[in-house]
């Protein structure tokens, strides 16, 4: 602040600082903000799902530990657990977890694709660094390539079907 002479220079420095913060936080891209929000939403939904299922699995485990004395209570718990969508069996539970895994991967691939496109367009090392950190073992690049090739095949099928 010692090198500013008037209020306009203070405001200019502050504006530069805010633009730098926005750029570093990647809040200037509505597409990226939406993709990150979607990724966070998938994570929150998965946590909520696990918390809900935990209740039923803890009840079932406690009832199985108590033995045959509480068979009627256990049957009531099992039937109420089956009434909850997606919690009927271990197979259904694993399918639900797999679906959340796929949704998470798709959302993260979307974030990575947007970050990489922004890095190419803006030629910024910060975005390339973020991309490298998120995808340090190239797992998601392979998934993205597979996704893009599948998407290209779908578009080709749509075009050939429309002809």
N, C-alpha and C positions, 0 to 999 in steps of 0.2 A: 504494500500500500504506500510505501514511501516514494515510489516512482510514478505515482499518479498526481496530476495537477488539478483535476476538477471532477465533478460528479459524472460527467459523460465518460471519462476514462474509467472510472470505477465501474459504471454500468457496462461498458464495453468489455472489461476484464471479466466481470461476472458472467456476462453472456458467453464469452469464450469458454469459461470454466464449465458452464452448464452444457454447452454443446459438446465439450470433451467428455463430460460425464455421461450424457445421453449416448454418445457414440461408443464409449467403453462398455456401457450397459446394454447396448444393442436395442435401445428403446425407440430408435428412429424408424424401424421397419415394422409396419403393422402386420405383415405376413409372419415375420419371426416372432413377434409378440403373441400372435394368435397360436402359432405352433408350440411355443413354450407353455402357454396357458393350457393347451390341449394335453401336453405331456404331463403337466402338474395335475390336471383333472383325472387322467388315467391313474396316476399314482394315488391320489386321494380316494378314488373309487375302489381301487384294489385294497387299500388299507381298511376302508369301511367294510368291504366284503370279508376280509380276514377277521376283523373284530366281531362281525356278526356270526361268522362260522365258528369262531373260537368258543362262543357261549355254548353252542350245541355240541361241540366235540368235548368240551370239559364236562358238560352234563352227562354225556354218554360214557365217558371214561370213569367218572365218579360212580355212576350207577353200575357199571361192570365191576368196579372194585368192591362195591358193597355186596354184590352177589345176588342170590335168588330172593332175598328178603324183600327187595324193592323192585321185583320184576314188573309189577303193575305201573309203578312210577316210570320205569325205564321205557316201557311200551308207550306211555303217554308222551315222554320226551322224544322218542324216536318218531312217533307219528306227527308231533308238532314240528320236529325238525324237517320231516319230509314235506310239510306244508309250506316251508320257506322255499322260495324259488332258488334253484341251483344248489340246494344243500342235501338232497335226498340220499345220495350215496357217495362213496369215496370216488367212484368213477366220474360222477357228475361234478364233484369238487375239483378233481384234477382237470376235467375239461374246462371248467370255469377259470382255473388258474392259467391254463394254456391260452385261453382266449384273452385274458388280461396281459399275458406275456406277448402275444401277437399285437395287441393294441399298443402296448408300450413300445415295442420294436418299431411299429409303423410310425408312431408319433416321434420317436427319436430319429428315425430315418428322415422324416420331414424336416425336423430341426437341422439335422446335418446337411441336408440338401440345400436348405435356405442359407445356412452359414457359408457353405462352400460357394454358392452362387454369389452371395454378397462379397466374399473374399475375392473372387475372380473379377467381379464388376468394379469393386473399389480398390483392388490391389492392396489390401491391408494385411500386415503380418499378424495383427492381433486376432483377427478372425481365423486365419490359418492355424494359429497357435491353439485356439479354442477347439477347432475341428480336430487337430492332432491329439489333443488331450482327451476328447470325448471318444475318439476312435483309435486309441493307442495301439491296439493289436489287429487292426484292420478288419475286425469281425463285421462291423456295421457297413464298411465299404463293400464287402462281399454281399451282404444282405441287400444293400442299395443297388448294386449291379444286377442282382437276381430280380429285385423288384422292378427295376427299369426294363430289363429284358422281358419280364412277364407283361409289363404295361405296354411295351412295344408290340408284343404278340397280340394282346387284346385289341389294340388300336388297328392292327393289320386285319384281324378277324372282323372287326366292326366295319372297316372299309370294304373288305371283300364281301361281307354280308349285305352291305348297302347297295353294291353294284348290281 
